Amino acid sequence: MLYNTLQDGIYIIHENNEWIPPFKEAFDRAGVEFREIFLTQGGISLDSIPPNGVFWSRLSASSHTRDNAFSKEYGRALLAWLESYGRCVINGSSVLELEVSKVKQALLLESFFKSQGVDFKTPKTLAVFGKTDLINAARSFAKNLGNKPFITKHNQGGKGLGVRFFENIDEFRGYVESSEFELPIDGITLLQEYVESREAFITRCEFIGGKFHYAVRVDTSNGAFELCPADACQIDSLDSKLVDSKVDSSGDSKAESTKRPALAGAACEVGAGDKFSLRKEIDSTSPIVRCLEQFLALHNIAVAGIEFIESVSGDIVVYDINTNTNYNSTLESKIRESGGVAAADRLVSFLSEQFRAIKERK
């Protein structure tokens, strides 16, 4: 179909139906109509005017794992068309480029932290192009880290793609030379320092309309990489390649009760919803939250989940920006039952407010 013929309204642009039900339920609760642009086909006439509306892009770095490898390219074209006519796009073209590049995420975060004079950090990272120089690059990287453990990621991530933990360069060489090795979809492998957590959890801050909504504590005591709250992404925990860490849930650096790694790229929920709980001590006045809100405003990011870890040395290390964030349904239900505002409901309110403003200007 040609998207030029769409009606005015609120649209979700995506390529994964499994992520939509929680948002549909929130729209239904609010009595608000929405439509979808399922971006696996279709087209646009460049000289036709787009419909008036709010277009929320949920295009994902992991689309190629669902046989939708070209969805981000379709998205680049569609978003460019919408933006050229001044349409209201939530998480537009520049945000899509951030979603599909962890290199860009790290560079923008590090640059921003330095410009603000804050002491928040990003993991030391080396981006390697192709496979030919990967082992030599890793050897040099490990040496610069003092031969400490490191992890790998795919630059175009999502779903924990390519996230593995290595004690040393020999382990890594064995992996690269084995049939298990995966070349990333964009050919860029990230080598990243392993950041040991003070306690066995990471924190994910959710932002809606560029403003803080809540912070979630995600239990990592089983050592799993896959930390995204999406119910559609529930999988078994990863234990086959994990080794014991010297950090327990009380922060005792001598205990052998958790597993490495605790730092990883966001992807999917592991295990039950009780791994996710609110960190009520983190709010809109927290320094890290204020800093991240300023970062989001600078880069026109309206909706995002940003993850950080508190290291054994006391640093806050920010390592992932997920711009097509999902919310854990168990946690969201508890929030609603206690009289609070769930993130999905706040998101619907935000999109509705944007659409209402558009209609009032007509």
Phi, psi and omega in degrees: 000157173267129183284354177295337186269006182292152176278163173296146179160190176262129184236142168254121178263121185200178176221016182223102182297336184292340181271353190275325186311315180298327179284322176300317179299321179292319176298318179297317179300324182274352183067032182249133179276143173219163178231167182238144165246102182273101197270067172243357179196193179100196181184173179221144171267116190295336181264009176261147183276131179293159175295157172281139179168189175247127185241106181265114181274122173244034179291141194239146176293341183261015185302327182294339178283351177249024182062028177240050187300331184267002183299324179290327175291318175300319180296319178303317180292314182296314181294322177299319178297311180298315183291328180295336178259011175073024180287157179280104180249122177269121186063069186280207189303314182295328179287323176301318179296327177289320180302322187264010180217105176290335174300311180296320178303310184296317181295315181293319178297311183298317179298319181292316180302318180294319182295331181270353181067028179263162186260019175285154188231165168238156180294145172299130189220141173238126177261125183245130182266120179077189185253336190304314184260011189296314183293316179297319179296319180294323179298314179295320180296313180298321179298317180294335177275002184078029181057034175275165178300155177216168178235164174241156175213160167274139178299313172269094193263228189087145180059023179066027186300126175072008183279113180219155181249136180228130178289327186201175184292330179295318175300318182294317179300318179300321179292312183298326182273001181263171178287348180284342185298134177246121172280128181302157183300330178258005177079004184252115176261134177259130171257129189222141177300144174276118180262118182276129184279148177293320175227166189276062174201160169243166179241134178240118178263129179259134181236135180228128187064025181077002183246147181299134175249306173199165176245135182247132171271124181246115182294127178242023186294344174268003176078012187286147176278325194280106192239004182287142185284359187297126179297327181293347185256012183298129180219171176288152179290156182266107177241349190293333184243017185256147178241160182296140176257159180262044176222128175252180186292347177266358181089007181288111185287357180258353182279154181243053190252345179245175182242146168284152355261159175257343180258129180197168176283147180291144174205278189228157179290137174249122174078203189278165182295343182288357172287346184248123178216154180288141169259088187290343179285346175263124180219191185294345179267352181295137183305318180295323179293313179300319180295315181292325175298319178295321178298314181297319179298318181299324185254014174056042178258115184269322185232125181197153167245124183242130185252142174217163180234146175257113190279169179297337179272001176092005179278148167265117184247114180268127188228355181206134172243118180249109185266002169238053188299149174242161181239141181287124187292326179296313178296318180298319179297318179298321180296315180296319181296331180271005178091007179272178180257115178291155183297319180298322179289321177295323179297316178299319177299317180298312180297321179296319178298319179296317181291322179298320179295323178295315181294325180290335180279343184289000000 
